[in-house]
Amino acid sequence: MCCVLTHRNSEEVLSMKHTHRWFGRAALILVMVLLLTVTVFATGESASAPTDTGATSAVAVDSDASTPQQASAGSRFSLWSECTDCEATGTCSTCDGSGKVPSSTAAILSLVLFCATLVLAFIFKLNSGLVAIVVSLVLCWITGIPEKFLLSSFDSKMFLMLFGVMYLFSIAQENKTLELLSKKTFALCRGNAKLLPIVVFLVAAVIAAIGPGPISVSALIAVLVVSLAREVNIPFINLAAFGLLGSFAGGLTPITPSGLVAAQKAEESKVFGIGLELPLKMALTCVIYGAILYFFVFKWHKAKKVAIQPDSASAPFSFMQLATLAGIVIVAVVSTVFSVNVGLISLAVSVVLTLFKAADEGAALKKVPWGTLIMIIGVGILISMVTKLGGISLLSKWLQAIASAKTAAAIMGVLAGVMSWFSSASGVVMPTLFPAGAEMAANMTGVDAMSIMVAVGIGAHMAAMSPVSSCGGLTLAAYSSGNVTAEQRNKVFLQLFLLSATGVLFGGVLALLGLY
């Protein structure tokens, strides 16, 4: 009987594999046909169309502009419309003087293809960055945007920042510094796994609060979490979430970069006191959200005591390991105090460490998660296309259209989160939405500008857990530095995105309840 059941199960497994294989082939053929069709339609008249030297092409592109110039007749697509804000050619900030703006069709198309990219990469276990670059190219063909716009969308600052930090912590991983540090940190919990997320949260919050801010600290904590999670034998996300929340809980104090930006932009809008209000509400939000994750999602309160080898935890740091730790501290201090790009200073410290043989350069470079770098940069290129085609603006309009006096703070907080997925929280979102929030408060009865700004600051930073944002990206990079498969990496990619989206919505709910 057992043999019969086993034989049947084997046949079912083989049948499922066979079905999945044919499904994959059919999907591949469909995608190739779609790409071919898009190419034919987007690059001009098809071969079967009559050739007329006087006829207009489907999409006439100005090679010196980043926006296509649609032909007035015979156009296959209505993805661009006339700009209504133009006063004179070259003076309009809306269309950059081209006279064309993306239509709602283009915005919706870009959002649909963005979602399809993530789904396609997850289903077929592909690097979503590579898929995103191809989809961006397809969008260029469809809309007539020059391909050089894709090249200009390559975020060299993000690349250098991520690569520099990745390489530094690859050195720290190669010479076993992080492994020993994680064991000593875990030893503070005396084997009590229940305390581990609390310790990670508090350490991240304290370090972030004294100046470095969320980005530098999330990079440090993320690499530590990789070793800790492996030591306790738990999923990476179960512990990484608390490292991220801790870095946000302390990362908005008045002496951090984000805290300074928030205070300055609020004062420019004649709103004072946010330097104390925002970090306190941010910390409270992270504590509440973290408590929900602790008890109801990851159920850390049920974790059992874990044994740790006392010899490995009590082993002293070697000179090179201490030098590596000193280098990490130097990176955190210099990047904060002197406003030096964290990636550049990380590269400088890494070169010095390898010069003095703190780790083997070749081995450290091999540990750099290049696949993750491609993923983050590639998705960033697609996000630039979505922004160019009005996808982000369309989302913003949808959110603002449903705002009222009671929901204004919540709506603006969610809007800030959505924007922060595609741009910098302190560099774009807060400088953009703080004045908008002040104007909304002035024009709507019962709306407090401080509440809106606090909601914006919290929403923008909760969204930074996204893997395409700085903090989430560094966290994913740390995870990818280990021996992980593409499937595991894509899973964590989506988990971070879900954690980010849930955090943004949670902040919106707290704003709706009047906590802000």
N, C-alpha and C positions, 0 to 999 in steps of 0.2 A: 504493500500500500504506500509506504514511504517512498519507494522507488518511483511509483506511478506519479505521485504528487511532485516529486523532484523533477521528473521528466516534463510534466506539464508546466511547472514554473519556469524551467529552462526554455521551453518553447515560447512561453509568454514573453520572457525577457528578450529572446532573439527577435520575436515579432515586433516588440516595442522599439528595439534598436533599428530594425529594418524600416519601420514606419518613420522614425525620427530622421533616418538617413535620407529617405525619399522626400520628407518634408523640407529638410535643409536644401536638397538639390532644387526642389521646386521654387523655394524662396530665393535661392541664388539666381536662378534663371529669370524670375520675376524682377529682381533688382537690376540685373544686367539689361533686360529689355526696357525697364523704366529709365535707366541712365542713358541708353541709346536714344530713346524717344525724346528725352529732355534735351540731349545734345543737339539733335536734329532741329527741334523746334526753337531752341534758344539761340542757336548760332546763325539763324537767318532763314530764308526761304528753303523749303525742302527741294530735293532734286526733281520731284514731279511738278513743282510749281513753274509756271511760265516765267522765263527770264526776260526782264524788261529793264533796260538801263535807266529808264526814268522812274522806275518804281522805287518806293521806299523800302528799306529793310525792316525786318521785324523789330529789331532793337538796334538803334544806332548809338554807338558808344563813343564818347569823347575820351580818347586815351589819356588826356591830361586831367581828367576829372574823376572823382570817386563816385559820382552819381550818373546813371545813364541818361541820355537824352532820347526820349521816346519819339518815334516818328508820329506825326499827326494823323496819318492815315495808314491803313493796312497793318497796324500793330496787332500781334497775336495776343498780347497780354495787357491787362489793365492794372499793372502793378504799380504804376507811377501816375501821379496826377499833378495838375498845375498848382504851383504854390500861390496861395492867396495873400501871402504876407509880403510879397516882393514889392519894393518901392522903386528900385533901380537895380540893374544887373550888377552883381558883385557886392551889394550892400546888405542883402537879406541874410540874417543869421539862421533862419529856419531852413533854407535850402542851400546855403553857402553860395548863392548867386547862380545856381544852375537852373532855377525855375521849376524844378521838379521835386516832389516829396513822395515818400512811399504811401501807397493806398492801404486801406484796412485789409484788403486781400493779401497784400505783401506781408503785412504784420502777422496775420493769422497763419499764413503759409510758413513763415519763419518759426513761429512757435510750435506748429505741428511737426515740422521737420526736426526741431530741437528735441522734442519729446520722443519722436521716432528714433532718433540717434541713440538715446540712452537705452531704449527698449531693445533695439536691434543688437547693440553691443552686449547687453546682458544675456539675451537669448542665445546668441551664437558665440558667446565667450570671446569677444573681440576687444581690442583696446579701443575704448570709446573716443580717445583722442584722435586716432587714425581715422575712424569712421567720421568724426566731426569735421576733420579737414576735407574729406571727400564730399561730405554734405555741403560744406561751405563753398566748395568749388562748383557744385551743382547749382547752388543758390546764385552764384556769380553768373553762370550761364543763363539761368532762367531770367534774372532781373537785369542783366546787362552791366552789372557792376564790374569794373576792371579787376583782373586777377591781382594786380599790384596792391589792391586794398587788403587782400588776404595776407600778403607779405608784410604790409605795414601793421597788420593786426597782431603779428607775433610779439608777445609781451616779453621783451628782453629783460626788463627789470625783474619780472616774476621769475623768469628762467634763471637768472643769476642768483636771485635770492634763494630759490629752492635748491639749485645745484650746490651753492656754497654751503648751505646748512646741511644738505644731504652728505656732502663729502666730509665735512667736519665730523659728523656723527658716525659716518662709516669708519673713520679713523678710530673714534672712541669705541666702536663696536669691535673693530679688528684687534685692538690691544686689550680687550676685555675690561675696559674701564666701566662701561655701562652695566655689564654683567655683575661686577662686584658692587657697584653702587646700588643696583636694584636689590641685591641680596641684603645689603646693609639697611636699606630703607625698609624692606619687608621685615627684617629682624626687629625693627622698632615696634612692629605690631605683635612681636613675640609669637608669631605663627597664627595669630587670630586673623583669618581672612576677612572677617566682617569689618575690621577697622581699615583695611587696605584702601577702599575708595575714599574714605574720609580723610586718611593721611594724604593721599594723592591730591584731593581737592584743596586741603588746607595748605599744603606745600606750594601748589600752583598759585593759589590766591595771594599768599604772603609775598612770594617772589615777584609776582606781577604788580602788586600794589606799591612796591618800593621804587618802581621806575621803569622797568623794561616794557611793561604792557603785555597784551595778549599774544602777539605774534612770536616774540622771542621765547616767552615762557612756554607757549604751546609746543614749540619745536623741541625744547628741552624735555618737557614732561612726556611728550609723545614717545620719544625714544626710550625713556625710562620705563614707560608703560609696556612697551613691546617685551622687554625682558621680564617685567613683573608678571604679565599675563602668561608668559611661557612658564614661569616658575610655579604659578598657582594652577596652571593648566585650565585656563578659562578663555572664552572668546575675547579677542582684542577689544571690541567695541564696548564690552561690559565695564571696562576700566578706563578706556580712552575718553568716554563721555564725561567722566568726573574730572579728568585733567583739563579738558576744554572748558567745562563750566567753572572750574576753579580759576583758570586764567582770565575768564571774563568777569568773575566775581570781584577780583582785585585789580583788573586791568583798566578801570575808568577813574582811578583816583586823580586828583588835580595835577599830580606830577608825572603822569603817564602821557604818552603822545596823544592817545584818544581823548583823555580827559582834558588836555590842554586845548585841543581843537574844539571840543564841545563847549567849553567855557568861553572861548573867544567868539565863536559863531553865535552863541546865545546872547552875549553882551552886545554884539553888533546889531542884534534884533531887539535890544532894550529889555532883555530878560536876564535877571541876575539871580545868583544863588544856585545855579545848576551844578556848580562844582562840587557841592555836597549832596544835592538831591539825586543826581543821576547815579553816582557810584553806590549810594546806599540802596536805591531801588534795584539797581542791577544785581548787587549782591543778594538781596532778598529774593529776587526772581530766580537766580541760579540755585539758591538754597532750596527753595520750594520745588523747582523742577528736578533738582538732584535728588530730593527726598522721594519724589514720585518714582523716579527711575530706580532708586535704591531698594524701595520696599515692594513696588508693584510690577516693575518691568524686569529688572535683573534679579530681584529677590536676594539681595546680598545678606539680609538678616538671617537667612537659612544656611549661609555658607558654613562649612565645617572647618575646624582647626587643621592647619596644614603644617606638616613637619618641615624643617629646613636644616640643612647640614650646618652645625655650629662652626665647623672649621672653615667653611667657605665664606661664612658671613663675617667671621672675626679676622680673616686674612687682611694684612695691611696693604694699602695701595703702594704700588711701586713708584719710583721717581717719574717714569714716563706717564703713568696713569695720573699722578698728581699734576703733571704738566698739562695733560689733556683736560683735566677738570679746570685748571687755571685758565686755559685757553677758552673754554666755554664761558667762564665768568667774564673774561675780557670781552668776548663777543657781545654778551648781554649789556655790559656797562658802556662800551664804546658806541654800540649802535643806538643806545638811548641818550647818553650824555652829549655826544658829538654829532648825532643825527646821521651817522654813516650807514649806508645800506648794509643790512645784516648779512646779505649774501657775500658782499665784497670783503667785509671784515672777517667773515668765516673762511673765505678762501685764503686770505692773508695768514690767518692763524694756522690753517691747515698746511700751507706751504712751509711755515716755520717748524711745525711739528714733524712733517715728513723729512725736512732737512736734517733734523736731529734724530731721525730714525725712531720716532715714537710709534710708527707703524709702517708696514710695507705699502708703498704708493700703489703698486699694481693691484694688490689685494683689496685695498680700500676703494679704488676706482671701480673694481668689479662689484663691490657691494652697493654702489650707487644705483638706486632703482630707476633706470632709464625709462622703463615702460611707464612708470608713474609720471615722470617728467613729460613724456609725450602726451599722456592722457590729459594732464592739467593744461598744458599749453594748447593742445589741439581743441579741447572743449572751449578754451578761452577765445580762440579764433572764431569758432561758431557763434559764441555769445556776442562777439563784435558784429557779426553779420546780423544777428537777431536785433541788436540795438540799432544798427544802421537802417534796417528795414522797418523800424517802428514797433517791433514786438514788445519792448519794454514800455514804451509810451502807451501802447494800447492797454497793457495790464494796469498801468497807473490810472488811466482814464476810467477803466472799469471799477477800480477801487474807490476813486474819488467821487464817482457818480452816486454811490450808495452811502456816503458819509452824512451824518447828522450831528447835532450838538452832543448827543449821548455817545455816538459811535466814532466821533472824529479822531480821538486819540488812538482807539483800537485800529481803525482803518489806516491811519498814517503809520502806525507801528508795523502793520502787516506790509504796507507799501514799502516802508524802509527795508524790511527783510527781503522782499522780492528784489528791490534794487541792489541790495548788498550782495545778492548771489552773483550779480554781474558787474559789480564795481566795488570800489573801496568804501568801507563804512565811514572812516574818518576823512578820507580824501574827496569823496563824492557825495555820499548819502546825507550825512549830517550837514555839510555846507549847503546842500541843495534844499533839503526839507525843513531845516530850522527856520529859514525866512518864510517858507511856504506855510509852516505851522503858525508862525506869528501873524501872518496875513489872514489865515483862516480864523484865528482866534479874534482878530479885530473885526472881522466881517460876520461872525456868527455869535449869537447870544448864548451865554452859558458855556463857552468853550475857553479853557485855560491854556495859555501858550506854554507854560511850564509842563503841564501834563502831556501835551502833544510832543514836546521836545524830548521828554524823558522816554515816552513810548517809542519815538523814532530812534533814539540812541540804543535802547534795549533791543528793539527789533533788528536793527542793523547789525548788532554784534552777535545776537543769537543766530543770525543767518550765517555768520562767519564760520560756523561748524561745517558748512558745505565743503565738499572736497575740491570745488573749483574756486574757493576763497583761500586766503592766505593760511589761516589757522587750520582749517580742515584739510587743505592741501598738504601742509607740513605733517599733519597727523597721518595722512594716508601714505606720505613718502616714508615716514618712519616705519610704518607697518610693512611697506613693500621692500624695505631694506633687508628683511629676513628672507628665508626660503619659503616663499608663498607662490601659489599658482595663480594664473590669470583669473581663474574662477573665484578664488578667495579674494583677490584684489578687487574685482568687480563687485563682489558681495559687500565688502567694506565700503566701497565707493557709494553704493546705494544706501547702506546703513547710515553713513554720515549725512547723506542728503536727506534721508527720512528724519534723522535726529535734528537736523537744522530746520526742516519745514515744521516739525512738531513744536520745536522751541519757539519759532516765530509765531505760530498760532497760539501757543500757550501764553506768550507775552501779550498778544492781542486780547485774549480772554481776561487776563488780569487787568488790562487797561479798561476793558468793558465793565469790569466789576468795580472800577474806581480805585484800584490800588495805586495807580500812578497819579 
